[in-house]
Amino acid sequence: MKISASFLTSKNPAYDLKKLNDTDVDYIHVDIMDGKFVKNKTMPYREMKTIYKYTSKRLDVHLMVENPMKYIPLYAELNTEYLSFHVEADCDTERALRFIREYSIKAGLAISPNTPVSDLIPYLPYLDMVLVMGVEPGKGGQEFIEETADRIKELKGLFKEYHASIVINVDGGINESTAKMCQDADILTSGNYIISSNDFQEKISSLRG
């Protein structure tokens, strides 16, 4: 199991990113919120792009924005491995996924808890990852929605049916207990569980199973 660590709830991102860099975490999960797609808003790109000063880890970027096309070129410039936006975003989804891949970055679609998994079907040929939200997008520290485990199984079945090789990343409410419900996933994204602890490595290791 790979682990992606979110610093969304961090009160001192620079300090926490340096600490994460000293762990064996696989990715740094970067949440981008525009205040439109979700109510909250994250720091602007001019500040976010300095992340390279604090970590050499590959980035797993999650765009919670109305217009992904505006943000893709910006975050493609960073040390990004996965770049995801929401299937619910009001945009030309196929065009945006193709655009991400033009930068030789892995393209992902995030899917909110109440969105049918079947909404992803038209985009499977353009996907490297699906980011399954275990909470409502836009706020850290929420409780895991247990039905998420069923959605992971549903996705696995869908990928098998369409002969698609796509990574499943689960984001939101992930801790040692809820991680056990997500063993069919490939990546677990955890924020508050890691960031609020005194020992980042211990928490990361507990999620690997």
N, C-alpha and C positions, 0 to 999 in steps of 0.2 A: 504494500500500500504506500503510495506517495502522499506527502503532506504539503499543503500550501498554507502559509501563515498570513492572516490578514492583520493589518495594524490599524484598522478603522477606528477601534475604540481606544487607541493609544493616546495618552496625554503628553507623551514626549516621543514622537515618531523617530527622530534621529537616534536617540538613545536605544530605543527598542529595536530598530532596524540593525544597529551595530550588534546588539545581543543576539538577534536572530541569525546574523551572518556567521556567528561563532557556533551555531548548531548544525545538525545535519538535515535541516528542513530542505525540501526539494525546490520549493518556489516561494516567492513573496507574492501574496495576493493583493492587487492594487484595485481598490474600489473607487470608481469615478462616478460622481452624482452631479447632475446639472441643476437640481432644484425644480425641474419640470417633470421629468419622467417619474421621479420620486420627490418627496417634499424636501429632503435634506440636500445639502450641497457640500462637496469636498473642496479642498484647497485647489487653487488654479494650477494650470499646467506649469507655469513659470516656477512654481514652488515644487510641484510634484516631480519635475524632471531632474531635480537634484538628488533623487533617491540613489543614484549611482555612487554618490559620495559615501554612503553608509553601508551599502551591500553590493556584493558581486553575484548574488543569487539571480537566477532567471526569474522573470516576472510573469505572473498570471493575471492579466488585466481584465477587469470586469466593468464594462461600460453600462451604467444605469442612466442612459441619456435618451433624449428624443431623436437626436440626429447623429447617429454613429459616424457617418461619413466625415463629419467635422473633426472628430477626435482620432480616427484611425491613423492619419498621417503623423500626428503628434506622438502617439504612444508606440508607433512602429519604429520610431527613432531610438527608443530605449532598449534595454536588454530583455525584450519581450519574447517569450516562447508561445504563449497562448493569448489571444485577444478575442474576447467575447462581448456580445451585446445581446439585448433581449429580443426574443422572437415577437414580443408584444409591441416593440417600438414601431412607430409609424414611419416606415422607410421601405426602400426597395431592398428587401432582405438578401436576395440572391446577389444583387450588385455589390452590396456591402461585404458579403462573405468572399466574393471573388476579389474585391479590392484588398482585403486583408491578406489573402494568399499571394497577391502580386508582390507583397513585401517579403515573401518567403517566411511568413509567420503563420502558425497554426490557428485556424479559424474556429470560433466556438459560438454557440447560441445558448443563452441563459433562458430558462423557462420557470416562470413563477408558479407557486403551488396550485392555483386554480385554473391554470391553462392546460387544456388537453394535450397529452403527449403526442397525439396524432398531428398536431399543428406543425411538428418538426419534419414530417414525412417529405414535403416538397424540397427540403434543403439538405437531406442526408448526403447527396453526392458532393456537397461543398463543405461538409463538416469534418473537423478533426476532433472536436470535443463538444459535449453537452454539459452545461453547468446547471445542475438541478438545484433549485432553491429549496432549502429545508425550512425557510422562514419567508415572510413577506419581504421583498427587497427594500432596501433603503435605510435600515437601522441595525446596528450591531447589538449583541447581547440578548437576542430574542430566544424563546424556547423552541426547540425542534418540533416540527410537525411530523408525527409518527407515520402518517400515510406516505411520507416520502420514500420509505423503504419499498412500498408497493410500486411506486413510480419507477424506481431503479430497476426492479424486475420487469416492469412493462417495457422499459427502454431496451433492456437486454434482449427481450423477445422481438422487439421491433427491428433492432439491428441485425439479429439473426435472420429474420424474415427477408430483409432487404440486402443481406450479405454485406453489411456495412461494418467497417472497422473504426469505431468511434470511441474515444475515451469518455468515461463518465466521471464528472467532478461534482461532489455534493458540498453545498455552501450554506452555512447558517445553522446555529444551534449545535455544532459538533463538539462533543466532549468524549471522555472515555466511555461513557455509557451509550450514547447515541451512535458512536462510531461502530459499535457492535451490530447495529441495525443496518449498516451500510457496507457490509463486507463484499457485496457484489460490485461496488464502485471501484474506480481505479485511483482516484485522488480524493482526499478529504480536505476541505478548506475550513480552517478553524481560526477564530480571532480571539474573542474574549477569554476563552478557556486557556489559551497560551499566554496572551499579553498580560492578563491580570495575575498571573502566577509569579512566584519567586524563582522558579527553575524552568526556563523555557524548554530545555532539552528533555527534561523528565516528562513534561506534558506531550511534547512531540512524539517521544518514544511510546508513550501510552496509547497513542492513536494508531500506531502502525499495526497493532494487534499481534 
